[in-house]
Amino acid sequence: MGKKDKNKKKGKGAEKTAAKTEKKLSQKQKKELAAIGEDDIEKIVAEIELEEKKRQEVVEIVVPPPSRRVNFTLTAHPEKEELILLGGEYFNGLKTFLYNDLYFYNIPRNEWVRVKAPGGPPPRCGHQTVALSSGKGQLWVFGGEYASPTQAQFYHYKDLWVYHMSMKKWEKINVSGGPSSRSGHRMVCVKKQLIVFGGFHDNLRDYKYFNDVYAFNLETYTWKRIEPTGTSPAPRSACVMVPLADGRIVVYGGYRKEKIKRDVDKGVIHTDMFLLTPEKNDTTGLKWKWVAVKQVGARMSPRCGMTAVMAPGNKAYAFGGVWDIEESEEDLAGTFFNDLYALDLDKTTWRTVTLSGKKDSAKQRRRRKDKGELPEGADNEKDSDTEISEMETNEDGTTKEPPAASSVLSDDGIFKVTVGPSPAASSSQQATENTSVGGQQAFMPSPRMNCGLAVKHGVLYLYGGLVEDGDKQFTLSDFYSLDLHKMDEWKTLIPNDQASQEWLDSSSSSEGSGEDSGSESDSEDESDKDDTKMEVD
């Protein structure tokens, strides 16, 4: 008899051990869920989808603007003077609400229409959408995540949907070979393909960040994994990803967590840039290469939670985000941004955007959060990512001066508004950012992360997002527009009313905040927020 393959036997043993461990953890979780009266999350999601399939009629109704939310998608309609808002989440300190509602904002009429169409996707946040003019208008949706009513469970999707705008009907595309379940990924359309990159998966026991690339062929309805040549970006979520007119794709920044030791994670903010470039003479659409890009211009300070959108003239615009440093063993001090940057995609050059108009009294907001919720810094990977600490360095290696002390401008009982220079801005950047007509800072929407951005006919629209004050999370529902041709001032379409948001906690006797749930499938049970789970989508 031949000798046994010891390595093979060892491998099988490891697999069995892992399977037993997973089974034990699953059984333990089921007992914990039974104790709080909660079903398994896969069962919850399946029941929601089944209920959506039962819908037969299309219901369209003019409604007030959408409720407060973050990690939703805002997309320009490919044909009409409309914007499309889908999904998102809201947390009031006690309850988490997940949405699957679909809104159309009519720009000329300044009117919101909510559409309930047959067979829609379950509630989600951290997903991606792409709108196409094909088939008289299509909205493609991939991935995202759903939280159980108590946030004891998180479910990541790997489903692909298309909303047929002319028929007002949803269709689930059931094909294999696509990306694994995830949220915080990015998706764009180039040359009749949907390209998906990055994202993360977190089940509260373990997490993983991705840097894989997949292509969905819009003609053959097939998924293919792309294996680009060259050095790929590190795994990440929440990056900036925009297509160029020539078919290349720009990827900038992003965020990931990495384990330092058991039960200790480190947040990493990426500031590098890559081009995903199709190989010459390739007819399959599957041969690509990664090319690292040297950035020039007014580089923004490291941050996560920044939102970006493609605009005419081969430009992209990016707004907001948050930057954290560790102040103590327990706290993170962070700054929320409301600066606007333009990226010239032809030259990969960043420029700060300056406006004239109303004076802005809120430049930055500081926050203090439990350790581990959001990134505490960034690495030095490839000399393009920056580790955030109390002191930073310039590109020439010299040490930057720490930010000047911020002065309190106002305190309305909900937010203490402070103003000060950007923690990583050079003196020339500060001069550019602070220059405006009459020497006054132009009005800007308040600082935030993970807002919605869309561009339609040269006008930039901004909706919602999230900002924090101490241990409180405030979700926004304000709405603005900016004419990118005039660059004069932001126009307020829905004012910021964060002062009216009620914040609850586990000691509150109130049952809710009075927010419109926005979906028949929203989470309804009360829960304490698991601060360590919040990701940058």
Number of C-alpha atoms within 10 A of each C-alpha: 3 4 5 8 8 9 9 10 11 11 11 12 12 12 12 12 12 12 12 12 12 12 12 12 13 12 12 12 15 14 13 13 17 12 9 10 9 18 14 14 18 15 10 19 20 12 14 18 17 15 16 20 15 11 14 12 11 12 13 14 11 13 12 10 17 22 18 25 27 26 28 28 23 26 24 23 24 19 11 12 15 21 20 22 24 23 26 27 27 24 22 22 22 21 23 23 26 28 25 23 25 18 24 22 22 16 13 8 9 10 14 21 19 21 17 23 23 20 19 25 24 25 26 27 28 30 27 24 24 20 21 17 13 12 10 12 19 23 21 21 21 24 27 29 24 27 23 24 23 22 19 21 19 19 21 23 23 16 20 18 19 21 22 18 17 10 13 17 18 22 15 15 13 11 12 10 12 19 23 16 18 26 31 28 28 25 24 18 22 18 12 15 20 18 22 25 23 25 31 27 23 19 13 13 6 7 13 15 22 21 16 20 20 21 25 22 17 14 8 9 11 16 19 17 16 18 15 19 14 12 11 17 24 18 19 25 32 26 29 21 27 25 23 18 12 11 13 17 21 22 21 18 23 31 29 27 24 13 11 10 8 6 7 10 16 19 22 26 29 29 25 21 22 22 23 22 19 19 16 8 8 10 9 7 17 17 16 20 19 20 18 17 14 12 18 11 14 19 18 19 17 23 29 30 29 26 24 24 22 21 20 12 11 16 20 23 24 21 24 25 26 28 26 27 19 21 15 10 8 11 19 23 18 25 25 27 27 22 22 20 20 21 23 16 19 11 13 19 16 21 20 19 14 20 22 19 18 17 15 13 16 22 22 23 24 24 22 20 21 17 21 21 18 28 27 25 24 24 17 14 15 11 10 17 19 22 21 24 14 13 13 17 15 12 10 6 8 9 11 16 13 12 14 11 10 14 10 12 11 12 10 8 7 16 18 15 20 19 17 16 19 22 19 23 19 17 11 9 18 15 11 15 21 15 15 18 15 10 10 15 21 22 20 24 25 21 24 28 27 28 29 24 23 25 24 19 12 15 16 19 23 23 26 26 28 22 27 23 17 15 12 18 17 26 24 24 22 23 19 19 20 20 17 17 9 11 14 18 18 23 18 16 14 14 13 16 10 16 11 9 16 14 16 19 16 13 7 11 8 10 12 17 16 9 13 10 20 21 17 14 21 22 21 17 16 17 18 17 19 12 14 12 16 11 21 26 29
